[in-house]
């Protein structure tokens, strides 16, 4: 390979941490915005049903919370903690 190719590869490798850091910052910002929006919707007593969550709600009604958490994660790409909190909220709302 030519030296220019090696230089390009090294430059890309060196920029990876900068890109990863920027992506993490954007992710944290999106999380904060989503949290604020959830607070506003809660204050206004507005529920927004996400597509496919009927299945999760049905599992919660059946008492299958672990399965409900798994399905919630598949549908929303949420983390374990976020999915558990969402399923717990559904359980309380139905309770």
C-alpha positions in Angstrom: 0.0 0.0 0.0 1.0 3.5 -0.5 2.0 5.8 2.4 -1.1 8.0 1.7 -3.3 5.0 2.5 -1.6 4.4 5.8 -1.8 8.0 6.7 -5.6 8.0 5.9 -6.1 4.9 8.1 -4.2 6.4 11.0 -6.2 9.7 10.7 -9.4 7.7 10.8 -8.3 5.7 13.9 -7.3 8.9 15.7 -10.6 10.6 15.0 -12.7 7.7 16.3 -12.6 8.8 20.0 -13.7 12.3 19.0 -16.7 10.9 17.0 -17.6 8.5 19.8 -17.5 11.4 22.4 -19.7 13.5 20.2 -22.2 10.7 19.7 -22.4 10.2 23.5 -23.0 13.9 24.1 -25.8 13.9 21.5 -27.3 10.8 23.1 -27.3 12.3 26.6 -28.9 15.5 25.2 -31.6 13.5 23.5 -32.2 11.7 26.7 -32.6 15.0 28.6 -35.0 16.3 26.0 -37.1 13.1 26.0 -37.2 13.3 29.8 -38.4 16.9 29.7 -41.0 16.0 27.1 -42.3 13.1 29.3 -42.6 15.5 32.2 -44.6 18.0 30.1 -46.9 15.2 28.8 -47.4 13.9 32.3 -48.2 17.4 33.6 -50.8 17.9 30.9 -52.1 14.4 31.5 -51.5 13.3 27.9 -50.7 9.7 27.1 -49.0 8.9 23.8 -49.4 5.2 22.9 -46.3 3.9 21.2 -47.0 1.4 18.3 -46.7 -2.2 19.4 -47.0 -1.6 23.1 -50.4 -3.2 23.3 -48.6 -6.5 23.4 -46.5 -5.3 26.3 -49.6 -4.1 28.1 -51.2 -7.5 27.6 -48.2 -9.2 29.1 -48.3 -6.9 32.1 -52.0 -7.7 32.6 -51.1 -11.4 32.6 -48.5 -10.8 35.2 -45.6 -11.6 32.9 -43.5 -8.6 33.7 -40.1 -10.1 32.7 -41.5 -11.1 29.3 -43.1 -7.6 29.0 -39.7 -6.0 29.7 -38.0 -8.1 27.0 -40.7 -7.2 24.4 -40.5 -3.5 25.4 -36.8 -3.6 24.8 -37.2 -5.2 21.4 -39.8 -2.7 20.3 -38.1 0.5 21.6 -34.3 -0.3 21.8 -34.5 0.8 25.4 -32.0 -0.2 28.0 -32.9 -2.6 30.8 -33.5 0.0 33.4 -35.6 2.2 31.1 -37.7 -0.8 30.0 -38.3 -2.0 33.6 -39.4 1.5 34.7 -41.8 1.7 31.7 -43.3 -1.7 32.5 -43.6 -0.8 36.2 -45.4 2.4 35.2 -47.8 0.3 33.0 -48.4 -2.0 35.9 -49.2 0.8 38.3 -51.5 2.4 35.7 -53.4 -0.8 35.2 -53.4 -1.7 38.9 
